[in-house]
Amino acid sequence: MADPKTGPNPLFLREEELRQAMDLLFLAQRDVSKVPDKVLARHGLGRAHHRVIYFVGRHPGITVSELLRLLQVTKQSLSRVLSDLVARELIAQAPGERDRRQRRLKLTEAGRALEREVTEQQRRLVATAYREAGADAVEGFRRVMLGLIDETERDRFERDRSSGPA
């Protein structure tokens, strides 16, 4: 067990430790988004555009309804962002093979280039933090993050993770 004077506080559920965790979540979000925000701003895009580009890139062929479920935004909000990305030729839509009413989404070449530019900087930041923290801390972080998301999404994430990359 860690020495209470030098190691982590064994009373990690105290109010101050919980508040520090929330502080860190807000500050990490700010810093993880800082560089991508600048890249997106150059293109006249925002974080909503980034989330759509990111998840369409991670899941080529995702349907609009699947994306709505994943992002948990209104149809109106997604429609506005998606229309903008299609008009800018960053995302292409195609009808579903079995259900022609479905719209399947994928990044265009320009969309893939933008996604790479934005995500690469975030990936490097996460990789550096992971390297510095070590494997045990990374697994602990993953478990904490899973604990923060909705149970349905957590189960879906674990199923997707076990079936391999998209």
C-alpha positions in Angstrom: 0.0 0.0 0.0 1.2 3.5 -0.8 2.7 5.6 2.0 -0.1 8.1 2.8 2.5 10.9 3.0 3.9 10.3 -0.5 1.4 8.2 -2.5 -2.2 8.6 -3.6 -4.7 9.4 -1.0 -6.4 6.1 -0.1 -9.6 8.1 0.6 -10.0 8.7 -3.1 -13.8 9.2 -2.8 -13.5 12.2 -0.6 -15.2 15.4 -1.9 -11.9 17.1 -2.7 -10.5 14.2 -4.7 -13.8 13.9 -6.7 -13.7 17.7 -7.4 -10.1 17.4 -8.6 -11.1 14.6 -10.9 -13.8 16.8 -12.4 -11.4 19.7 -12.7 -9.0 17.4 -14.6 -11.7 16.2 -16.9 -12.6 19.8 -17.8 -8.9 20.8 -18.2 -8.1 17.7 -20.3 -11.0 18.4 -22.6 -9.8 22.0 -23.0 -6.3 21.0 -23.9 -7.1 17.9 -26.0 -9.4 20.2 -28.1 -7.1 23.2 -28.3 -5.1 22.3 -31.4 -8.0 20.7 -33.3 -10.1 23.7 -32.6 -7.6 25.9 -34.4 -7.4 23.5 -37.4 -11.2 23.3 -37.5 -11.6 27.1 -37.2 -9.4 27.5 -40.3 -12.0 25.5 -42.2 -15.0 27.3 -40.6 -15.9 24.2 -38.6 -16.5 23.5 -35.0 -16.5 20.7 -32.4 -19.8 19.3 -33.6 -18.3 18.9 -37.1 -15.3 17.3 -35.5 -17.3 14.7 -33.6 -19.2 13.7 -36.8 -16.0 13.5 -38.9 -14.3 11.5 -36.2 -17.0 8.9 -35.7 -17.8 8.6 -39.4 -14.0 8.0 -39.9 -14.0 5.4 -37.1 -17.1 3.7 -38.5 -17.2 4.0 -42.3 -20.7 3.1 -43.5 -22.3 4.1 -40.2 -26.0 5.0 -40.7 -27.4 8.4 -39.7 -29.6 6.7 -37.1 -26.5 4.9 -35.6 -24.7 8.2 -35.5 -27.6 9.9 -33.8 -27.6 7.1 -31.2 -23.9 7.4 -30.7 -23.7 11.2 -30.4 -27.0 11.6 -28.6 -27.9 14.8 -30.4 -31.2 15.9 -31.9 -32.0 15.1 -35.5 -32.1 18.8 -36.3 -28.6 19.4 -34.8 -27.1 16.5 -36.7 -28.9 17.4 -39.9 -27.4 20.9 -39.9 -23.9 19.6 -39.3 -24.1 16.7 -41.7 -25.6 18.9 -44.5 -22.7 21.3 -44.0 -20.1 18.5 -44.2 -21.8 16.9 -47.3 -21.9 20.4 -49.0 -18.2 20.8 -48.3 -17.5 17.4 -49.8 -16.0 16.0 -46.5 -18.7 13.3 -46.1 -20.4 11.2 -48.8 -23.8 9.6 -48.3 -25.1 6.4 -50.0 -28.4 4.5 -49.6 -28.3 1.3 -47.6 -28.0 -2.0 -49.5 -31.0 -3.6 -47.9 -33.0 -0.6 -46.9 -32.7 2.2 -49.5 -34.1 4.7 -47.0 -31.0 4.4 -44.8 -28.2 6.8 -45.4 -24.7 5.3 -45.0 -22.0 7.8 -44.3 -18.3 7.7 -45.1 -15.5 10.3 -45.3 -14.4 11.5 -48.7 -10.7 11.8 -49.4 -10.8 15.5 -48.3 -12.7 14.3 -45.2 -10.1 11.7 -44.4 -7.3 14.2 -44.8 -9.0 16.6 -42.4 -9.7 13.9 -39.9 -6.1 12.8 -40.0 -4.8 16.3 -39.5 -7.1 16.9 -36.5 -6.8 13.5 -34.9 -3.1 13.0 -35.3 -2.3 15.8 -32.9 -4.7 14.4 -30.4 -3.3 11.0 -30.9 0.2 12.2 -30.2 -1.0 13.9 -27.0 -2.8 10.8 -25.7 0.2 8.6 -26.7 2.6 10.8 -24.7 0.3 10.8 -21.7 -0.1 7.0 -21.9 3.7 6.4 -22.2 4.4 8.6 -19.2 1.6 7.0 -17.1 2.4 3.3 -17.9 0.3 0.3 -18.8 -1.4 -0.1 -15.4 -2.4 3.5 -15.3 -3.7 3.3 -18.9 -5.9 0.3 -18.0 -7.1 2.1 -14.8 -8.0 5.2 -16.9 -9.9 3.0 -19.4 -11.9 1.5 -16.6 -12.7 4.9 -15.1 -13.7 6.3 -18.5 -15.9 3.3 -19.1 -17.5 3.8 -15.7 -18.4 7.4 -16.7 -20.3 6.5 -19.8 -23.9 5.2 -20.0 -24.1 1.5 -19.3 -25.7 0.8 -22.7 -22.9 2.6 -24.5 -20.3 0.9 -22.2 -21.7 -2.6 -23.2 -21.7 -1.6 -26.9 -18.2 -0.2 -26.6 -16.9 -3.4 -25.1 -18.6 -5.5 -27.8 -17.2 -3.3 -30.5 -13.7 -3.5 -28.9 -13.8 -7.3 -28.7 -14.9 -7.6 -32.4 -11.8 -5.6 -33.6 -11.4 -2.3 -35.4 -14.1 -0.9 -37.6 
